[in-house]
């Protein structure tokens, strides 16, 4: 597991949701698309969002591409920078979107 890379997505067979490594999921991709749409509407760059939130720009890029899931704290900070409600970045997300794809060969929690 990678240190400090946690999200609330539950992996099958994993007991503690709080210690699940960040892995791409349909939920991460959906949230990332919403973040990018709201950022573009505000005519902000990823670097400007990073500066406004004190989140590294590489993380902003990873969130928007769906490679990584932001923590709740990061999601709230990003929503504030985009001047939207945090719930707007979760619009349309359902629990089944958090399943890890069967073809994902990345290291998984055991």
C-alpha positions as CSV (number, residue, x, y, z in Angstrom):
1,X,0.0,0.0,0.0
2,X,1.2,3.5,-0.7
3,X,1.4,5.8,2.4
4,X,-1.2,8.6,2.6
5,X,-3.1,7.4,-0.4
6,X,-6.5,6.5,1.0
7,X,-10.1,6.8,-0.1
8,X,-13.4,5.5,1.0
9,X,-13.9,3.1,-1.8
10,X,-14.3,-0.5,-0.6
11,X,-12.4,-3.2,-2.4
12,X,-14.0,-6.7,-2.4
13,X,-12.7,-8.7,0.6
14,X,-11.1,-5.7,2.3
15,X,-12.3,-5.2,5.8
16,X,-11.4,-1.5,6.5
17,X,-12.7,1.0,4.0
18,X,-10.5,3.7,5.6
19,X,-7.4,1.9,4.5
20,X,-8.2,1.2,0.9
21,X,-5.6,2.3,-1.6
22,X,-6.7,4.8,-4.3
23,X,-7.5,3.0,-7.5
24,X,-9.2,4.1,-10.6
25,X,-12.9,3.5,-10.7
26,X,-15.9,4.7,-12.6
27,X,-16.7,7.0,-9.6
28,X,-13.2,8.6,-9.8
29,X,-13.6,9.1,-13.5
30,X,-17.1,10.6,-13.1
31,X,-16.0,13.0,-10.3
32,X,-12.9,14.0,-12.3
33,X,-15.1,14.9,-15.3
34,X,-17.4,17.0,-13.1
35,X,-14.3,18.8,-11.6
36,X,-12.9,19.5,-15.1
37,X,-16.3,20.8,-16.3
38,X,-16.7,23.2,-13.4
39,X,-13.1,24.3,-13.6
40,X,-13.5,25.1,-17.3
41,X,-16.7,27.0,-16.7
42,X,-14.8,29.2,-14.3
43,X,-12.0,29.5,-16.9
44,X,-9.4,28.3,-14.4
45,X,-6.3,26.2,-15.2
46,X,-5.4,23.1,-13.2
47,X,-2.5,25.0,-11.8
48,X,-4.8,27.8,-10.6
49,X,-7.0,25.3,-8.8
50,X,-3.9,23.7,-7.3
51,X,-2.7,27.1,-6.0
52,X,-6.1,28.0,-4.6
53,X,-6.5,24.7,-2.8
54,X,-2.9,24.0,-1.7
55,X,-3.2,20.6,-3.5
56,X,-0.3,19.7,-5.8
57,X,-1.2,20.2,-9.5
58,X,-0.2,16.6,-10.3
59,X,-3.0,15.5,-7.9
60,X,-5.5,17.8,-9.6
61,X,-4.5,16.3,-12.9
62,X,-4.9,12.7,-11.4
63,X,-8.3,13.6,-10.0
64,X,-9.6,15.1,-13.3
65,X,-8.3,12.1,-15.3
66,X,-9.9,9.6,-13.0
67,X,-6.6,8.0,-12.0
68,X,-7.1,9.0,-8.4
69,X,-10.0,9.7,-6.0
70,X,-9.8,12.9,-3.9
71,X,-10.4,12.6,-0.2
72,X,-13.5,14.3,1.2
73,X,-11.3,17.1,2.5
74,X,-9.7,17.6,-0.9
75,X,-13.1,17.4,-2.6
76,X,-14.5,20.2,-0.4
77,X,-11.4,22.4,-0.9
78,X,-11.7,21.9,-4.7
79,X,-15.4,22.7,-4.6
80,X,-14.7,25.9,-2.7
81,X,-12.1,26.9,-5.3
82,X,-14.6,26.2,-8.1
83,X,-17.3,28.1,-6.2
84,X,-19.7,25.1,-6.3
85,X,-21.2,22.9,-3.5
86,X,-19.2,19.8,-2.8
87,X,-22.3,17.8,-3.7
88,X,-22.2,19.2,-7.2
89,X,-18.9,17.2,-7.7
90,X,-20.7,14.1,-6.6
91,X,-23.8,14.5,-8.8
92,X,-24.8,11.2,-10.4
93,X,-22.3,9.1,-8.4
94,X,-23.7,5.8,-7.3
95,X,-22.2,3.1,-5.0
96,X,-21.7,0.6,-7.8
97,X,-19.3,3.0,-9.5
98,X,-16.7,2.3,-6.8
99,X,-16.1,-1.3,-7.9
100,X,-12.6,-2.0,-9.0
101,X,-12.5,-3.1,-12.6
102,X,-11.6,-6.8,-13.1
103,X,-9.0,-5.9,-15.6
104,X,-7.2,-3.5,-13.3
105,X,-3.8,-5.1,-12.7
106,X,-2.5,-2.6,-10.2
107,X,-1.5,-3.7,-6.8
108,X,-4.5,-4.3,-4.6
109,X,-5.0,-4.4,-0.8
110,X,-4.8,-8.0,0.5
